[in-house]
Amino acid sequence: MKKIFHLGNCSTCQRIIGELNPESKGFEMREIKSAPMTTEEVELMYKLAGSYEALFSKRAMKYRSMGLNEMKLSEDEFKKYILEEYTFLKRPVLLADNHIFIGSARKTVEAAKAYLSGF
């Protein structure tokens, strides 16, 4: 599987996608607001990431507005919120074979670039 899950109006996602140029390497681009993630896709991300919390964006505006920052969330709750609201997915998420790269941290983007240079 070669997919990038992103948000179309997110300038950070667009910048990273521009740097990675994944479409030229055969990646499917998935805009998660217009084409929500399936349970199976989120479960695959979990399998590769090791936890739902690793996939969860604590920077999302709804995280604070819903009071989630005051709660101790379980793995099942992280999964539930990611599936219910696209904004809770840490973006972008790049799936390449059995590898996953989550978020916009410089180290993550550099690791994705290094991995994709082999395609």
C-alpha positions, 0 to 999 in steps of 0.5 A: 500500500502506498498512500498519503493521508492529508488535509487539502487546505493544510499548508504544512501538508501541502509543503511536505507533499511538495518536498516528497513528490509522492505522486511521481512514485505512485502514491495514492493521495487521500484527502481525509476531509472529503474521503474519510478514513475507514476503520481498516485503514486506521487499524493498519496505521495502528499496527504500523505505528504501535499505538493510536496515541501516536496517530493522534494530534494533540494540536487539533483545536478540538482537542482543547475545546472538547476538554480532551486535554483534561482527560486520560484517554485510552487507546480505544478512545484515541481510535474513536476520536480519530475515526469520528473527526478527521482533525484528530489525525496527526498529518500527513501520514505516509504509508509505504509498504510496511512503513509509516511516517506520521506528522510534520516533524522535521525528523519524520519528513527527513526519514520519509525523504530518505525512504522514498529516495529508494523508490 
